Amino acid sequence: MTHEFEPNKHHYRRKDIVANFDIDPIIDAKAIINKAKYTKNDVILYLIQCADGIIREYDLELKVPDVLRIQNETQLRAACASYAKKRGDEIVKNKETFEVIYVHGSGGSGKSTLCTEYCRQQILSFYITDDGDPMGNYRGEDCIILDDFRSSTMSYHALLKFLDSRNRSSATARYRNKLFIGEKIFITSPLPLDKLYVGVQARNGEDKNLTQLRRRISNI
């Protein structure tokens, strides 16, 4: 607007700008960004940390300075995605497994709190979701908590595939297929596993043995 931070352009005084909104906060914010100068080497250092998995996509906001992150967000997220792809390939090649923990109980009994507190005590990052697209907002966290899970949340076939630790495959997400590269998946539900299974079976009209679901779950 005023071009006051662009030396090669004509500068206008703020009071000469006509607008139907307050321009001062916008110009002042730009001034802060311009004062916070980062070198190319600074950017490269953060890109390397993202590509090496030292910084994951979920903690970009926490570990990367705001101005540098805003100015280089596309490259940073691409570097995080590169690490996730590399780590995913290693997991598939080495047939690394993850744990599935099923927690059931009545509403308000503390199922979600139990899971999140466990993750905090073990210093594991976690992501909570309660919809049928568990990978939609997954950003490389160590754990996923499928909260308040019911038979209507996900098809039985998709659930079995998602929980198949020995044969990990990319799960369809809103924007791209993603592979879970973490250690544990928690499922919280108001229903015992036996009753959840009956609901899923009825919904999908599938005659599956309970063993197929049980053998994917490490602890109940």
C-alpha positions, 0 to 999 in steps of 0.5 A, spaced: 500 500 500 505 505 502 511 501 499 515 503 505 518 497 505 520 497 497 526 501 496 525 501 488 517 504 488 514 510 490 512 511 497 506 514 499 504 517 506 499 512 510 494 518 511 494 519 504 491 512 503 484 511 502 481 504 505 475 502 508 479 498 513 484 500 518 491 499 514 496 501 520 495 493 523 497 490 516 503 495 515 505 494 522 505 487 521 509 487 515 514 491 518 515 486 523 516 481 518 521 485 514 525 486 520 526 479 522 531 477 516 533 470 515 539 468 511 538 462 506 542 458 510 537 459 516 532 456 511 536 450 509 538 448 516 530 448 518 529 444 511 534 439 513 531 438 520 524 437 517 527 432 511 531 428 517 525 428 521 527 432 527 522 437 526 515 433 524 509 437 520 505 437 526 510 441 530 512 446 525 508 451 528 512 450 535 519 449 532 520 454 526 520 461 527 513 464 525 516 469 520 521 464 517 515 458 517 510 463 513 515 465 508 517 458 507 511 454 509 511 450 502 518 448 502 518 446 509 511 442 509 514 438 502 521 437 506 516 434 512 512 430 507 519 427 504 521 424 511 514 421 512 515 418 505 522 415 506 520 413 513 514 409 511 518 406 505 523 403 511 517 401 515 514 397 509 520 394 507 522 392 515 515 390 516 515 394 523 509 393 527 504 398 531 500 397 537 493 397 537 489 399 544 482 398 545 479 402 551 471 402 552 467 405 557 461 409 559 461 416 557 465 421 561 469 415 564 475 418 562 477 414 556 480 420 552 484 422 558 487 416 559 490 415 552 492 422 552 495 422 559 499 416 557 502 419 551 504 425 555 508 421 560 511 417 554 513 423 551 509 421 544 506 426 540 498 424 538 493 426 534 485 425 536 480 424 531 473 422 531 471 422 524 471 416 518 477 419 515 483 418 521 488 420 516 485 426 514 489 431 518 495 426 520 501 430 520 506 424 522 504 424 530 507 418 534 500 416 536 493 416 533 487 416 538 480 414 534 476 417 539 468 415 541 469 410 535 462 406 533 460 402 527 458 408 523 465 411 524 468 407 519 466 401 514 469 394 517 473 393 511 476 399 512 477 398 519 481 392 518 485 394 513 487 400 517 489 396 523 493 391 519 500 393 523 503 387 519 501 390 512 501 397 512 498 401 506 496 408 505 490 410 508 485 415 503 486 422 506 482 428 504 488 431 500 493 425 499 494 418 501 498 417 507 501 412 511 501 411 519 508 412 521 507 412 528 507 407 534 500 406 537 493 407 535 488 408 541 481 406 539 476 409 545 469 407 544 462 406 549 462 399 547 465 393 548 469 390 542 464 384 542 458 389 541 462 394 536 463 388 532 456 386 532 454 393 530 459 393 524 457 386 522 450 388 521 452 395 518 456 392 512 452 385 512 459 381 512 460 375 516 466 376 519 470 372 524 471 376 531 478 373 530 480 378 524 479 384 529 481 381 535 488 379 532 489 386 530 488 389 537 494 388 542 490 390 548 483 391 551 
